[in-house]
Amino acid sequence: MQDRPALRPSVAVGEALRGVARDILAEARAAIEDPAKSDAERVHDFRRTMKRWRGLLRLLEPFVGQEARRLRDEARDLARMLSGARDGQSALDALADLEKHGLALSARSITGLRQQIEAIKQTAETTLNADMRLRLGRALDQRAA
């Protein structure tokens, strides 16, 4: 298994940080393109990776300046573009958890709630469709450059 880029005594700090940045952005790209995962998993993995990217940028901001802040804001916005898709799935997961713990609603009410949440999820403006993957991919390419 190949080691992930990290700060090491044998590698110059700047090169190590560039390697970490490239690795994070490559992980973000892999997250949105992995055909073995469901859209919900891809969205989750992408958003989680964007948090890592933003964390790295936050650490580098005192040295990089406003460019790091701008990139951080862009990363936040990229992750937010997928929040609608994530929110619907989160609501369905919460409903399933409530059912497991004896939710005091009839089966008919639970079915109705589930259908409403599914409808909201389906009509969410931001889903991980081919268009959105292309848009995210372009943004990641720009950041990697």
C-alpha positions as CSV (number, residue, x, y, z in Angstrom):
1,M,0.0,0.0,0.0
2,Q,1.4,3.4,-1.0
3,D,2.0,5.9,1.8
4,R,-0.1,9.0,1.7
5,P,1.7,12.3,1.4
6,A,2.6,13.8,4.8
7,L,5.2,16.0,6.4
8,R,8.4,14.0,6.7
9,P,12.0,14.9,7.6
10,S,13.2,13.6,4.2
11,V,10.8,15.8,2.1
12,A,10.8,19.6,1.8
13,V,7.8,21.1,3.6
14,G,6.5,22.9,0.5
15,E,6.6,19.7,-1.6
16,A,5.0,17.7,1.2
17,L,2.1,20.2,1.5
18,R,1.6,20.2,-2.3
19,G,1.4,16.4,-2.1
20,V,-1.1,16.5,0.7
21,A,-3.2,19.1,-1.3
22,R,-3.1,17.0,-4.5
23,D,-4.0,13.9,-2.5
24,I,-7.1,15.5,-0.9
25,L,-8.3,16.9,-4.3
26,A,-7.8,13.4,-5.9
27,E,-9.8,11.9,-3.1
28,A,-12.6,14.4,-3.7
29,R,-12.6,13.5,-7.4
30,A,-12.7,9.8,-6.7
31,A,-15.6,10.3,-4.3
32,I,-17.8,11.8,-6.9
33,E,-16.8,9.4,-9.7
34,D,-16.9,6.0,-7.8
35,P,-19.5,3.9,-9.6
36,A,-19.5,1.3,-6.8
37,K,-21.0,3.8,-4.3
38,S,-24.5,5.1,-4.1
39,D,-25.1,8.8,-4.7
40,A,-25.7,9.3,-1.0
41,E,-22.3,7.8,-0.2
42,R,-20.6,9.8,-2.9
43,V,-22.1,13.0,-1.6
44,H,-21.1,12.2,1.9
45,D,-17.5,11.3,0.9
46,F,-17.2,14.4,-1.2
47,R,-18.4,16.7,1.5
48,R,-16.2,15.0,4.1
49,T,-13.2,15.5,1.8
50,M,-14.0,19.1,1.3
51,K,-13.9,19.5,5.0
52,R,-10.3,18.1,5.0
53,W,-9.4,20.5,2.1
54,R,-10.9,23.4,4.0
55,G,-8.9,22.4,7.1
56,L,-5.7,22.3,5.2
57,L,-6.4,25.7,3.7
58,R,-7.2,27.1,7.2
59,L,-3.8,25.9,8.4
60,L,-2.1,27.5,5.5
61,E,-4.0,30.8,5.5
62,P,-1.5,32.7,7.6
63,F,1.2,31.8,5.0
64,V,-0.8,32.0,1.8
65,G,-3.1,34.9,2.7
66,Q,-6.4,35.8,1.0
67,E,-6.0,33.2,-1.7
68,A,-6.4,30.4,0.9
69,R,-9.5,32.1,2.3
70,R,-11.0,32.4,-1.3
71,L,-10.3,28.7,-1.9
72,R,-11.8,27.8,1.4
73,D,-15.0,29.7,0.6
74,E,-15.1,28.0,-2.8
75,A,-14.8,24.6,-1.2
76,R,-17.6,25.5,1.3
77,D,-19.8,26.5,-1.7
78,L,-19.0,23.3,-3.6
79,A,-20.0,21.2,-0.6
80,R,-23.2,23.2,-0.1
81,M,-24.2,22.6,-3.7
82,L,-24.8,19.0,-2.6
83,S,-26.6,19.7,0.7
84,G,-30.1,19.3,-0.8
85,A,-29.3,15.8,-1.8
86,R,-27.7,15.0,1.5
87,D,-30.5,16.6,3.6
88,G,-33.2,14.3,2.1
89,Q,-31.2,11.2,2.8
90,S,-30.5,12.4,6.3
91,A,-34.2,12.9,6.9
92,L,-34.9,9.3,5.6
93,D,-32.2,7.9,7.9
94,A,-33.6,9.8,10.9
95,L,-37.1,8.4,10.2
96,A,-35.7,4.9,10.0
97,D,-33.9,5.4,13.3
98,L,-37.1,6.7,14.9
99,E,-39.0,3.6,13.6
100,K,-36.4,1.3,15.2
101,H,-36.9,3.0,18.6
102,G,-40.7,2.7,18.6
103,L,-41.9,5.9,17.0
104,A,-45.5,6.5,18.2
105,L,-47.0,6.8,14.7
106,S,-49.1,4.5,12.7
107,A,-47.6,2.6,9.8
108,R,-49.7,4.7,7.4
109,S,-48.3,7.9,8.9
110,I,-44.7,6.6,8.6
111,T,-45.3,5.6,5.0
112,G,-46.8,9.0,4.2
113,L,-43.8,10.8,5.9
114,R,-41.4,8.6,3.9
115,Q,-43.1,9.4,0.6
116,Q,-43.1,13.1,1.3
117,I,-39.4,13.0,2.2
118,E,-38.6,10.9,-0.9
119,A,-40.5,13.5,-3.0
120,I,-38.5,16.3,-1.5
121,K,-35.3,14.4,-2.0
122,Q,-36.2,13.7,-5.7
123,T,-37.0,17.3,-6.4
124,A,-33.9,18.8,-4.6
125,E,-32.2,21.2,-6.9
126,T,-28.8,19.8,-6.2
127,T,-28.3,16.1,-6.9
128,L,-25.2,14.3,-8.0
129,N,-26.1,13.9,-11.6
130,A,-23.8,13.9,-14.6
131,D,-24.0,17.7,-14.9
132,M,-23.1,18.2,-11.3
133,R,-20.2,15.7,-11.4
134,L,-18.8,17.6,-14.5
135,R,-19.2,20.9,-12.6
136,L,-17.5,19.6,-9.5
137,G,-14.8,17.9,-11.6
138,R,-14.0,21.2,-13.4
139,A,-13.7,23.0,-10.0
140,L,-11.4,20.3,-8.7
141,D,-9.2,20.6,-11.8
142,Q,-8.9,24.3,-11.3
143,R,-7.9,23.9,-7.7
144,A,-5.4,21.2,-8.5
145,A,-3.7,23.5,-11.0
